[in-house]
Every structure is written in C-alpha cells, then in structure tokens.
Amino acid sequence: MAKLTINGKDYDLDGLSENAKAQLASLQFADAEIQRLNAQLAVFNTARNAYLKGLLADLEQGEVVKPKKPARASAKVKKQ
C-alpha cells in the first residue's frame, strides 16, 4: 500500500479520488519544474558572476575604451 504524507497525515494513494490524483500529478509537475528552474537559476548566477569578474578585471586593467561620438546624420533637401 503506497501512501502520501501531507502535513503529518498519511493518505492511501489507492483511495484517492480521480480529482485528488490529478491534483497530486499537478503538484508533482510543479515541484519538478521549480527544481528545474532553480537549477537553471544556479547556472545563470554562476555565469553572471563570471561575467562580472571578467568585467571588473578589464576595468582594473584600464581596458575601458571611451565611446566614440555618434556620427551626425545629415539630410539633404532637394529644392525643385
């Protein structure tokens, strides 16, 4: 007999209604997605920290290039 424990109370899985089984499946899916997204977040935080470290290293070495002024757009108007 498989059981489900929620808030310290045990429930027999075989005795769950179809609606309760659907709710449980949705809960399990949501938990799995949260776990997957947390793993992705950890990867992106690691990448962000590496980019920040690289940027700070460049800034400390004076690797900053001053931006060029944008070229002015010119428009010629033809008189008729």
Backbone torsions as a table, in degrees:
resi	resn	phi	psi	omega
1	MET	NA	116.1	177.6
2	ALA	-82.6	143.7	-178.5
3	LYS	-130.9	159.2	178.4
4	LEU	-121.8	129.7	179.2
5	THR	-113.5	122.2	177.7
6	ILE	-132.4	127.1	-179.9
7	ASN	52.8	39.1	176.9
8	GLY	77.8	4.0	-179.9
9	LYS	-111.9	134.1	-178.7
10	ASP	-91.9	140.7	176.8
11	TYR	-129.3	138.0	177.1
12	ASP	-77.3	120.4	-178.3
13	LEU	-61.8	-35.8	-179.0
14	ASP	-68.0	-21.8	-177.9
15	GLY	-92.8	3.3	-179.4
16	LEU	-74.9	145.3	175.1
17	SER	-70.3	165.4	177.8
18	GLU	-60.6	-38.7	178.6
19	ASN	-64.5	-42.9	178.7
20	ALA	-64.1	-39.0	177.6
21	LYS	-64.6	-38.8	177.4
22	ALA	-66.5	-40.9	177.9
23	GLN	-63.3	-41.5	178.5
24	LEU	-63.2	-43.3	178.7
25	ALA	-62.2	-41.3	178.4
26	SER	-65.6	-39.8	177.3
27	LEU	-62.8	-43.5	179.6
28	GLN	-65.1	-40.2	177.5
29	PHE	-63.0	-45.8	179.6
30	ALA	-61.4	-42.7	178.3
31	ASP	-61.8	-41.9	179.6
32	ALA	-65.3	-40.3	178.9
33	GLU	-66.2	-40.2	177.3
34	ILE	-61.4	-42.6	178.4
35	GLN	-62.9	-43.0	179.8
36	ARG	-64.6	-43.9	-179.1
37	LEU	-67.7	-36.1	175.9
38	ASN	-64.1	-36.7	176.8
39	ALA	-66.0	-42.0	177.1
40	GLN	-63.6	-41.8	178.7
41	LEU	-59.7	-40.6	177.7
42	ALA	-62.2	-41.0	178.2
43	VAL	-63.4	-46.9	-178.4
44	PHE	-68.5	-34.1	175.7
45	ASN	-66.5	-38.1	176.6
46	THR	-63.9	-45.0	178.4
47	ALA	-62.9	-43.8	179.9
48	ARG	-59.6	-43.8	179.5
49	ASN	-63.2	-37.9	178.4
50	ALA	-66.8	-42.4	177.6
51	TYR	-63.1	-41.6	179.5
52	LEU	-64.4	-41.9	178.7
53	LYS	-61.6	-43.3	177.9
54	GLY	-64.6	-41.3	178.3
55	LEU	-63.3	-45.5	179.6
56	LEU	-63.3	-37.8	177.5
57	ALA	-63.1	-42.8	177.9
58	ASP	-64.1	-42.2	-179.3
59	LEU	-64.6	-39.0	-179.8
60	GLU	-70.5	-25.6	179.2
61	GLN	-89.9	3.4	179.9
62	GLY	72.7	28.9	-177.8
63	GLU	-84.9	16.3	-178.0
64	VAL	-82.2	128.6	177.5
65	VAL	-102.6	128.3	179.8
66	LYS	-70.1	136.6	-179.0
67	PRO	-69.6	144.3	176.7
68	LYS	-77.9	150.6	175.4
69	LYS	-71.2	138.0	179.6
70	PRO	-66.3	143.1	178.6
71	ALA	-66.6	141.8	179.0
72	ARG	-77.2	135.7	176.7
73	ALA	-79.9	134.2	178.2
74	SER	-117.6	142.4	179.3
75	ALA	-124.7	130.9	177.2
76	LYS	-103.1	133.1	178.5
77	VAL	-106.2	125.0	178.8
78	LYS	-88.3	126.1	177.0
79	LYS	-89.8	138.4	-179.2
80	GLN	-108.2	NA	NA
